C-alpha cells in the first residue's frame, strides 16, 4: 500500500476556525458531564478549561519529543506550534 508523504510543516500552521471552536466547546461540555459538574457555571468552566489546557500541554510535550525523534528541525517544530 502506498501512503502519501506527510504534509510539509509550513502547510500546517495552527489556526482556529469554526470547527476548532466547536470541538473545544464540545470537549469542555463532555469533561463537565464526565465529572458531574455544570460546564456552564463560570468557575466550573474555568476549571474545565484549565484541565484541558494542562492535558494539551502534556500532549504537546510528548508530540514535540516524537517530532524530534522523527527528525524535524526546531524551525519546523516552531512553525507547527505557530511560533514563527
MOFENKA-V563110 format. One record per residue. N is the residue number from 0. RES is the residue in one letter. D_CENTER is the distance of its C-alpha to the mean C-alpha in whole Angstrom. Layout:
N;RES;D_CENTER
N;RES;D_CENTER
This chain:
0;X;30
1;X;28
2;X;25
3;X;23
4;X;22
5;X;18
6;X;18
7;X;18
8;X;16
9;X;17
10;X;17
11;X;13
12;X;12
13;X;9
14;X;11
15;X;11
16;X;13
17;X;15
18;X;13
19;X;10
20;X;12
21;X;13
22;X;10
23;X;9
24;X;13
25;X;14
26;X;11
27;X;13
28;X;16
29;X;16
30;X;15
31;X;18
32;X;20
33;X;20
34;X;21
35;X;24
36;X;23
37;X;23
38;X;20
39;X;22
40;X;23
41;X;22
42;X;22
43;X;21
44;X;18
45;X;17
46;X;17
47;X;15
48;X;12
49;X;13
50;X;13
51;X;9
52;X;8
53;X;11
54;X;9
55;X;5
56;X;8
57;X;10
58;X;8
59;X;7
60;X;11
61;X;12
62;X;10
63;X;12
64;X;15
65;X;15
66;X;15
67;X;18
68;X;20
69;X;19
70;X;21
71;X;19
72;X;20
73;X;19
74;X;19
75;X;17
76;X;14
77;X;14
78;X;14
79;X;11
80;X;10
81;X;12
82;X;14
83;X;17
